[in-house]
Amino acid sequence: MSGRRIDQWLWYARFFKSRTGAAEFCAARRLRLNRQPIDKPSQPVKPGDVLTFPLGPHVRVIRVRALGERRCPPAVARQLYDDLAPPETSG
């Protein structure tokens, strides 16, 4: 398999508190990989792929930079992706 399971990557990148939550999110067809809806948590993701998904009140658009080897602290996890549409801060 080339790439990493998308549920595992979402968990590594700290978008979800558990891998189970990430897998359920993928199975609910709420995530797009390169503009295509996916429904399998086992879908491979690789550097350069673009993920689009709602998270809280925002729609996130993320470009995968690296796959990661394990779940890291938040500061390190942010290095796994480029945020193409960061959530707006009110103020």
mmCIF file of the C-alpha atoms, coordinates in Angstrom:
data_MODEL
# 
_entry.id   MODEL 
# 
loop_
_atom_site.group_PDB 
_atom_site.id 
_atom_site.type_symbol 
_atom_site.label_atom_id 
_atom_site.label_alt_id 
_atom_site.label_comp_id 
_atom_site.label_asym_id 
_atom_site.label_entity_id 
_atom_site.label_seq_id 
_atom_site.pdbx_PDB_ins_code 
_atom_site.Cartn_x 
_atom_site.Cartn_y 
_atom_site.Cartn_z 
_atom_site.occupancy 
_atom_site.B_iso_or_equiv 
_atom_site.pdbx_formal_charge 
_atom_site.auth_seq_id 
_atom_site.auth_comp_id 
_atom_site.auth_asym_id 
_atom_site.auth_atom_id 
_atom_site.pdbx_PDB_model_num 
ATOM 1  C CA . MET A 1 1  ? 0.000   0.000  0.000  1.00 0.00 ? 1  MET A CA 1 
ATOM 2  C CA . SER A 1 2  ? 1.379   3.411  -0.905 1.00 0.00 ? 2  SER A CA 1 
ATOM 3  C CA . GLY A 1 3  ? 0.396   6.001  1.638  1.00 0.00 ? 3  GLY A CA 1 
ATOM 4  C CA . ARG A 1 4  ? -1.278  5.789  5.035  1.00 0.00 ? 4  ARG A CA 1 
ATOM 5  C CA . ARG A 1 5  ? -4.863  4.955  5.985  1.00 0.00 ? 5  ARG A CA 1 
ATOM 6  C CA . ILE A 1 6  ? -6.831  8.191  6.039  1.00 0.00 ? 6  ILE A CA 1 
ATOM 7  C CA . ASP A 1 7  ? -8.394  7.523  9.457  1.00 0.00 ? 7  ASP A CA 1 
ATOM 8  C CA . GLN A 1 8  ? -4.946  6.920  10.910 1.00 0.00 ? 8  GLN A CA 1 
ATOM 9  C CA . TRP A 1 9  ? -3.554  10.095 9.314  1.00 0.00 ? 9  TRP A CA 1 
ATOM 10 C CA . LEU A 1 10 ? -6.452  12.240 10.596 1.00 0.00 ? 10 LEU A CA 1 
ATOM 11 C CA . TRP A 1 11 ? -5.753  10.905 14.081 1.00 0.00 ? 11 TRP A CA 1 
ATOM 12 C CA . TYR A 1 12 ? -1.975  11.446 13.766 1.00 0.00 ? 12 TYR A CA 1 
ATOM 13 C CA . ALA A 1 13 ? -2.614  15.042 12.601 1.00 0.00 ? 13 ALA A CA 1 
ATOM 14 C CA . ARG A 1 14 ? -4.885  15.545 15.650 1.00 0.00 ? 14 ARG A CA 1 
ATOM 15 C CA . PHE A 1 15 ? -8.106  16.397 13.842 1.00 0.00 ? 15 PHE A CA 1 
ATOM 16 C CA . PHE A 1 16 ? -9.823  13.693 15.922 1.00 0.00 ? 16 PHE A CA 1 
ATOM 17 C CA . LYS A 1 17 ? -9.335  12.585 19.527 1.00 0.00 ? 17 LYS A CA 1 
ATOM 18 C CA . SER A 1 18 ? -9.592  8.907  18.594 1.00 0.00 ? 18 SER A CA 1 
ATOM 19 C CA . ARG A 1 19 ? -8.918  6.796  15.561 1.00 0.00 ? 19 ARG A CA 1 
ATOM 20 C CA . THR A 1 20 ? -12.395 5.297  15.939 1.00 0.00 ? 20 THR A CA 1 
ATOM 21 C CA . GLY A 1 21 ? -13.898 8.790  15.669 1.00 0.00 ? 21 GLY A CA 1 
ATOM 22 C CA . ALA A 1 22 ? -11.872 9.437  12.515 1.00 0.00 ? 22 ALA A CA 1 
ATOM 23 C CA . ALA A 1 23 ? -12.983 6.101  11.010 1.00 0.00 ? 23 ALA A CA 1 
ATOM 24 C CA . GLU A 1 24 ? -16.655 6.824  11.758 1.00 0.00 ? 24 GLU A CA 1 
ATOM 25 C CA . PHE A 1 25 ? -16.299 10.286 10.208 1.00 0.00 ? 25 PHE A CA 1 
ATOM 26 C CA . CYS A 1 26 ? -14.866 8.752  7.010  1.00 0.00 ? 26 CYS A CA 1 
ATOM 27 C CA . ALA A 1 27 ? -17.569 6.075  6.869  1.00 0.00 ? 27 ALA A CA 1 
ATOM 28 C CA . ALA A 1 28 ? -20.244 8.797  7.118  1.00 0.00 ? 28 ALA A CA 1 
ATOM 29 C CA . ARG A 1 29 ? -19.038 10.234 3.758  1.00 0.00 ? 29 ARG A CA 1 
ATOM 30 C CA . ARG A 1 30 ? -18.269 13.626 5.268  1.00 0.00 ? 30 ARG A CA 1 
ATOM 31 C CA . LEU A 1 31 ? -14.723 13.755 3.865  1.00 0.00 ? 31 LEU A CA 1 
ATOM 32 C CA . ARG A 1 32 ? -13.468 14.468 0.364  1.00 0.00 ? 32 ARG A CA 1 
ATOM 33 C CA . LEU A 1 33 ? -10.086 13.347 -0.910 1.00 0.00 ? 33 LEU A CA 1 
ATOM 34 C CA . ASN A 1 34 ? -8.986  15.341 -3.944 1.00 0.00 ? 34 ASN A CA 1 
ATOM 35 C CA . ARG A 1 35 ? -12.625 16.458 -4.447 1.00 0.00 ? 35 ARG A CA 1 
ATOM 36 C CA . GLN A 1 36 ? -13.957 12.879 -4.391 1.00 0.00 ? 36 GLN A CA 1 
ATOM 37 C CA . PRO A 1 37 ? -16.150 11.763 -1.465 1.00 0.00 ? 37 PRO A CA 1 
ATOM 38 C CA . ILE A 1 38 ? -14.796 8.747  0.354  1.00 0.00 ? 38 ILE A CA 1 
ATOM 39 C CA . ASP A 1 39 ? -16.539 6.267  2.620  1.00 0.00 ? 39 ASP A CA 1 
ATOM 40 C CA . LYS A 1 40 ? -13.731 3.912  3.589  1.00 0.00 ? 40 LYS A CA 1 
ATOM 41 C CA . PRO A 1 41 ? -11.410 4.671  6.492  1.00 0.00 ? 41 PRO A CA 1 
ATOM 42 C CA . SER A 1 42 ? -8.825  2.446  4.787  1.00 0.00 ? 42 SER A CA 1 
ATOM 43 C CA . GLN A 1 43 ? -8.521  4.821  1.811  1.00 0.00 ? 43 GLN A CA 1 
ATOM 44 C CA . PRO A 1 44 ? -4.809  5.626  1.423  1.00 0.00 ? 44 PRO A CA 1 
ATOM 45 C CA . VAL A 1 45 ? -3.659  9.231  1.654  1.00 0.00 ? 45 VAL A CA 1 
ATOM 46 C CA . LYS A 1 46 ? -0.250  10.462 0.463  1.00 0.00 ? 46 LYS A CA 1 
ATOM 47 C CA . PRO A 1 47 ? 1.685   13.746 0.459  1.00 0.00 ? 47 PRO A CA 1 
ATOM 48 C CA . GLY A 1 48 ? 0.152   16.252 -1.941 1.00 0.00 ? 48 GLY A CA 1 
ATOM 49 C CA . ASP A 1 49 ? -3.436  15.028 -1.441 1.00 0.00 ? 49 ASP A CA 1 
ATOM 50 C CA . VAL A 1 50 ? -6.047  17.623 -0.514 1.00 0.00 ? 50 VAL A CA 1 
ATOM 51 C CA . LEU A 1 51 ? -8.692  16.826 2.116  1.00 0.00 ? 51 LEU A CA 1 
ATOM 52 C CA . THR A 1 52 ? -11.905 18.839 2.490  1.00 0.00 ? 52 THR A CA 1 
ATOM 53 C CA . PHE A 1 53 ? -14.191 18.270 5.469  1.00 0.00 ? 53 PHE A CA 1 
ATOM 54 C CA . PRO A 1 54 ? -16.417 20.079 7.959  1.00 0.00 ? 54 PRO A CA 1 
ATOM 55 C CA . LEU A 1 55 ? -15.022 20.322 11.460 1.00 0.00 ? 55 LEU A CA 1 
ATOM 56 C CA . GLY A 1 56 ? -17.063 22.248 13.974 1.00 0.00 ? 56 GLY A CA 1 
ATOM 57 C CA . PRO A 1 57 ? -18.453 25.410 12.372 1.00 0.00 ? 57 PRO A CA 1 
ATOM 58 C CA . HIS A 1 58 ? -15.704 25.515 9.720  1.00 0.00 ? 58 HIS A CA 1 
ATOM 59 C CA . VAL A 1 59 ? -14.914 23.705 6.485  1.00 0.00 ? 59 VAL A CA 1 
ATOM 60 C CA . ARG A 1 60 ? -11.277 22.646 6.541  1.00 0.00 ? 60 ARG A CA 1 
ATOM 61 C CA . VAL A 1 61 ? -9.168  22.347 3.398  1.00 0.00 ? 61 VAL A CA 1 
ATOM 62 C CA . ILE A 1 62 ? -5.900  20.577 4.162  1.00 0.00 ? 62 ILE A CA 1 
ATOM 63 C CA . ARG A 1 63 ? -2.965  19.581 1.933  1.00 0.00 ? 63 ARG A CA 1 
ATOM 64 C CA . VAL A 1 64 ? -1.043  16.579 3.268  1.00 0.00 ? 64 VAL A CA 1 
ATOM 65 C CA . ARG A 1 65 ? 2.676   17.361 3.626  1.00 0.00 ? 65 ARG A CA 1 
ATOM 66 C CA . ALA A 1 66 ? 3.870   14.222 5.421  1.00 0.00 ? 66 ALA A CA 1 
ATOM 67 C CA . LEU A 1 67 ? 2.423   10.916 6.598  1.00 0.00 ? 67 LEU A CA 1 
ATOM 68 C CA . GLY A 1 68 ? 3.914   10.768 10.079 1.00 0.00 ? 68 GLY A CA 1 
ATOM 69 C CA . GLU A 1 69 ? 5.047   7.689  11.956 1.00 0.00 ? 69 GLU A CA 1 
ATOM 70 C CA . ARG A 1 70 ? 2.977   8.080  15.126 1.00 0.00 ? 70 ARG A CA 1 
ATOM 71 C CA . ARG A 1 71 ? 0.677   10.489 16.971 1.00 0.00 ? 71 ARG A CA 1 
ATOM 72 C CA . CYS A 1 72 ? 2.744   13.485 18.053 1.00 0.00 ? 72 CYS A CA 1 
ATOM 73 C CA . PRO A 1 73 ? 2.255   16.606 20.162 1.00 0.00 ? 73 PRO A CA 1 
ATOM 74 C CA . PRO A 1 74 ? 0.043   19.253 18.500 1.00 0.00 ? 74 PRO A CA 1 
ATOM 75 C CA . ALA A 1 75 ? 2.961   21.489 17.458 1.00 0.00 ? 75 ALA A CA 1 
ATOM 76 C CA . VAL A 1 76 ? 4.625   18.580 15.622 1.00 0.00 ? 76 VAL A CA 1 
ATOM 77 C CA . ALA A 1 77 ? 1.314   17.315 14.190 1.00 0.00 ? 77 ALA A CA 1 
ATOM 78 C CA . ARG A 1 78 ? 0.738   20.695 12.476 1.00 0.00 ? 78 ARG A CA 1 
ATOM 79 C CA . GLN A 1 79 ? 3.833   19.995 10.387 1.00 0.00 ? 79 GLN A CA 1 
ATOM 80 C CA . LEU A 1 80 ? 1.997   17.090 8.708  1.00 0.00 ? 80 LEU A CA 1 
ATOM 81 C CA . TYR A 1 81 ? -0.246  19.441 6.703  1.00 0.00 ? 81 TYR A CA 1 
ATOM 82 C CA . ASP A 1 82 ? -0.745  22.863 5.138  1.00 0.00 ? 82 ASP A CA 1 
ATOM 83 C CA . ASP A 1 83 ? -4.010  24.540 6.091  1.00 0.00 ? 83 ASP A CA 1 
ATOM 84 C CA . LEU A 1 84 ? -5.370  25.996 2.834  1.00 0.00 ? 84 LEU A CA 1 
ATOM 85 C CA . ALA A 1 85 ? -8.485  27.461 4.484  1.00 0.00 ? 85 ALA A CA 1 
ATOM 86 C CA . PRO A 1 86 ? -7.711  28.209 8.128  1.00 0.00 ? 86 PRO A CA 1 
ATOM 87 C CA . PRO A 1 87 ? -10.701 28.921 10.368 1.00 0.00 ? 87 PRO A CA 1 
ATOM 88 C CA . GLU A 1 88 ? -11.392 32.620 10.676 1.00 0.00 ? 88 GLU A CA 1 
ATOM 89 C CA . THR A 1 89 ? -10.870 34.118 14.094 1.00 0.00 ? 89 THR A CA 1 
ATOM 90 C CA . SER A 1 90 ? -13.413 36.623 15.288 1.00 0.00 ? 90 SER A CA 1 
ATOM 91 C CA . GLY A 1 91 ? -12.123 39.791 16.762 1.00 0.00 ? 91 GLY A CA 1 
# 
